[in-house]
Amino acid sequence: MDTNLFTDRSIWTMLHGIVLGGGALLGLSAALFALVTMRAPRAEDAAPERQGRDIGWLTTFVAITLWLTVIVGTYVSFPPYRATPPEGLTDLTRYPRSFLLANPGTAWLHSFAMEIKEHVPWIAAMLSTSVAYVCVRQPSRLLHDAAVRRIAVTLLATCFVLVAVVSLLGVFINKVAPLD
Amino acid sequence: MATSEQHTIPTNGTALAAFLAAGIGAFGMGLVVILNEAGVFAAPALYNPAGGVSGRTTLAVAIWLVAWALLHHRWKERQLEPRRVHAATSILVIVGLLLTFPPVWGLF
């Protein structure tokens, strides 16, 4: 579907960056807050079971959105980004990688920013999956074991920073060489 | 005396296996990337339009899943010292991230 406003390529880019990447960032914020404020229950307290279940859903949402983000990014958005332009073409705007590399002032957006974007989000997806697995399979361990909770918080916080940085780099790239 | 609640809490081996495996996956990603950049080993592209990144990321995911399966099998019934696993996971993640950082590639 090509309309005057958006092309297929730009819709996929928005799905990748705004819907999925943005959703993951929102979910990460909420999951981090929930994990940090999680406390071991008192005997009469009925809320923790629900708290554990909610955190399980939240971290699962984060993991799924991150996997969808990296899969769409790698297999849908990246191929047109890296496509080789036909010989002799002077207008490279349809070929973002070649467009960026053709100008020394923007070459870093490929050689630094896109190179980071190719690999780092996959690490974030793995880290978030490990936390989601523990939250879903062992909520009681997470609730009662501060050491396990600390590792989960460390990994989720790392995820948050990685996704935030990678998203920012994506904004820079898309600003200069949008996938239209 | 242990309470009935304590009896229902599983050992920490399963959780720590998942965390350490994620660290190994992160390190695996860094290793695959740096080997590719150094010209030592290039993972074949699994999807040509995406190029080598499809092979590198798939290989790193495979390393992660195999490590997770092995660690889970060995640790699922065990109670382990979490601090060591925390430190090892953090170091693996940091080294893995450094190896995917383009300015580092020039050192190899």
Interface residues (C-beta under 8 A of the other chain):
Chain A: A43 V70 T74 Y75 F78 P79 R82 A83 S111 F112 E115 I116 E118 H119 V120 W122 I123 M126 L127 T129 S130 V131 Y133 V134 R137 Q138 S140 R141 L142 H144 D145 A147 V148 R150 I151 A152 T154 L155 T158 L162
Chain B: E5 Q6 T8 I9 P10 N12 T14 A15 L16 A18 F19 A21 A22 G25 A26 M29 V33 Y47 P49 A50 G51 V53 S54 R56 T57 A60 V61 W64 W68 P82 R83 V85 H86 T89 S90 V93 G96 L97 T100 F101 P102 P103
